[in-house]
């Protein structure tokens, strides 16, 4: 069987609008990466935006309703928001593969692995969401698309589409790293609810936190590699990129242990803490 060139296949998964097909393609590509060549030259693509389903409706963050996690509807809304982040993260990883040319082969394999794991996280959360409660006809009361969502994560991907160093700095090691800080706080709220579905969500978030440390580490590794290649001091250049691209400023509390495991230095963490 002749396998498709992997970056082109990643692009096809990226623009795919069908949720299940995107998940399946994302899961398969990493396995193919071990037995197929990866072309590193420029890939000309007619569409540069991700394929997304008709729902959820994308609205401004401030328009999202805040619901109590102690109600079923509030729990579903919270899980849905994380599910949406993971769906965006699938597209983010696929975009990192197809969009940026002339990187080492290991860069593409790293991001294909991330795409596979993000698809797994999305499936865990969507399955949990669909299992919360059934309608009278037996269909799930909740699913991905049941609530509006915001496009903040993808906005920064769009801003950094022409600069792989800025992408590594401002998406995995900024926006995704915020998930390392936020996850324990979300888990604490869920433990207070102490319902079966709340505790099931805590267990899912344990898996996601473990894997996301690795994903942020991938971003840190390639950011530092690019800085070394181009002669930038990583911490100072990170601040420059934050200002240049108007990135969200990092604010405490920080999950120091998780960030250190993900490749942030003690010096940088001390600076953030101040």
N, C-alpha and C positions, 0 to 999 in steps of 0.2 A: 504494500500500500504506500503510495506517495503522500507524504505529509505536507500540509501547507507551510510556507515560510512563517515562522512564529510571530514575527512582528506584524505581518499582514494579518495573520489569524487573530492576534490581539486586537488589532484595529477593528476587525469584523465583530468581535465580541463587544468591543467598546461601543459601537454604533447600534448594536442589537437592542431593540425595544422590548422584546419578550423577556420577562423576568426569569422564567425557568430555563430558557435557552441561554441567556447570559450567564446564569449560575453554572450550567453544565459546561459551557465553553471555558469559563474561567477555571473550573476545576480540572479540566483536561489539559490545558495548555502547559502547565508546569511539568506534567509527566512527559509530554512531548519534548520539552526543552532538554531532556537528558539524552535524546536520541536523534535530534535534528539540529541542523545548523541555524544560526541566528544571523541574519543580515544586519549590518550595523550602519548602512548608508541611509541617506534621507529617504523617507517614505512619503510620497505625494498622496494626500488624502483629500477627497472632495468635500467631506463633512468633518468638521473638527469639534463638534459638540457631541456629548454622549447620548446614546439611545436611552430614553427614559419612558416609562409607561404613562398612560393618560392621567393616572392618579398615583401619588397624592398631588393635590393642588399646591403649587409653590407660592408662598406669600411672604411678606416681610416678617422678620423675627418678632417685632413688637406687636404684630397682629395675632400671634399665636395665643390661644387661651391657656391659662395656667390652671391645671386641675390637681386636686389632691391625690397623691399616690395611695391614700388609704381607701379610695373607692375603686371599684372595678374599672369604671370608665377612665379614671385618672391613671390607674396602673397601665391600662391598655395604651393610653396616650403617651405615657413615658416610654414604654417599650417600643412603641411606634417611632418615636423620635430617635431612639438609638438604632432601630432597624433602618431608618432613613440614612443615618450617618454611615452605616455599614454598606448600604447600597451605593452611596456616593463613593465610598472607599474602594469598592470593586472598580468603578469607573476610573478613579484616581490612579490605581495601580496599573490598569490596562493602558491609560493615557501615558504614564511614565515609560511604558514599554514601547509603544508605537511612535510617540511624538519625538523623542529625543534621540538623534542619530549620533554615531561616532563615539559611543560609550563602550567600555569593556563588556564582553559577553556575560560576565558574572553579574553586571548591573541588571541586564535584562532577565536573567534567571532569578535574581533576588526579587524583582518586582512581579514576575510571574507567580512565584511562591506566595507573595503577599496577596495577589489577586485571588488565588485559590483559597487562602485562609479567610479573606474577607467574605467570599461567597459562602463559606462554611458558617461564619458568624451570622450573616444575613439569614441563612436557612434556620439556624437555631432560634433566632429571635422571631422570625415569621411563623415558625411552627408553634412556638409558645403563644404568640398572639392569636393564631387561629384556633388554639385549643382552650382559650379562656372561657368561652361560652358559645353555645350554639343557638341559632334561631329555631323557630318552630319547625321549619322545613329541613332542619339538620345541617344547614350551611353555617359556616363560622360567622359569629356576630362581628368579629374584628379580623382585619387582614391588612397587609401593607397597602396603603392608599385610603384607609378608613378615616384618617385625620389629615388636615393640611400640614405642610412642612415648609422649611425655609431652605434657601440655596446657598447659605454662607460658605460652606466648604468648597463648593464648586466655583464660587466667585473668585477665590484666591487661585484656584487652578487656572482659571481663565486669565487672570492677571499675569501669571508666571509662565504662560505657554511658550514664550520665546527664550527662556533662560532656565536651563536645567539646574544651575546652582541656586537661583532664587526659589525654584520649585522645591528642592530638597530642604532648603532653609525654612521656608514659610508654610509648607504643608505638613510633611511628616514631623519635623522637629519643632513646629509651632502649634498648628491646629490639632494635629493628631496627638501630640504630646499633652495637650490640655485634657484629653481623655484619660491619660494616666492619673492626672490630678483629680478629675471629677468622678471617676468610677467608684473609689472607696466611699465618697460622700453619698452617691446614689445608693450604694449597697447598705449604708447605715440607715437610710430612710426606709429601705425595703425591710430590713431586719426589725425596725420598729413596727411595721405593719404586721409582720410575723404570720402571714397567711400562707397556705401551701403555694399559691401562685407567686407570692412575693419571694419566698425562699427558693423556688425554682429559678426565678430570675436572678437571684444572687449567685446561684451556681453557674448559670450561663455567663454572667459577668466575670466570674473567676476565670473562665476559659478565655474570654475576650481580653481581659487585662493581661493575662500571661502572654498571649500571642501579640498583643499590641505593643508590649515592651520590645518584642523582636522587630516589629514593623518600624517603630521609631528608631531602633538601632540601625536598620537598613538606611533610613534617611540620614541619620547622623554619620554613618560610615561613608556614604557617597558624597555628602556635603563636605566632609573633611578631606576626602580624596580630591574633589574638585578644587577646594581651596589650595591644597598642596600643589596640584597641577598648575594652577593659575597664579600662585604667589600671593594669596590672601591670608591674613591672620584671621582664623575662623571666628573668634568672638567679636572682634571689631567689625569684621565684614558682615556678620549677622546683624549687628545693630544698624549698619548702613543699609542693608537690604530691607530691614523692618521699616525704616523711614522712607526709603525709595518707593516701596510698594504699599505704604500705609497699612501695614499688618497690625493685627490686634496686639496690644502690649500684654506681656505676661504678668499675671498677678497671683499672689499667694492666695490660698495655701498650695504648696507644691508637694507632690508625692516624691520626696527626695530619693527614697530607696529605689523606686521604679525608674526614675529618671537616670540615676547612676547606672542601673543595669542596662538602660537603653543607650548608654554611651555619652551622656552629658558628663563633663568633668566636675570634680569637686569645686574647682575654682569658679566655674560658670555658675554652679548652684549657689555658692556663697554670694556671688554678685547678684543673682536673682533674689535671694533672700533679703538683701539690703535695699 
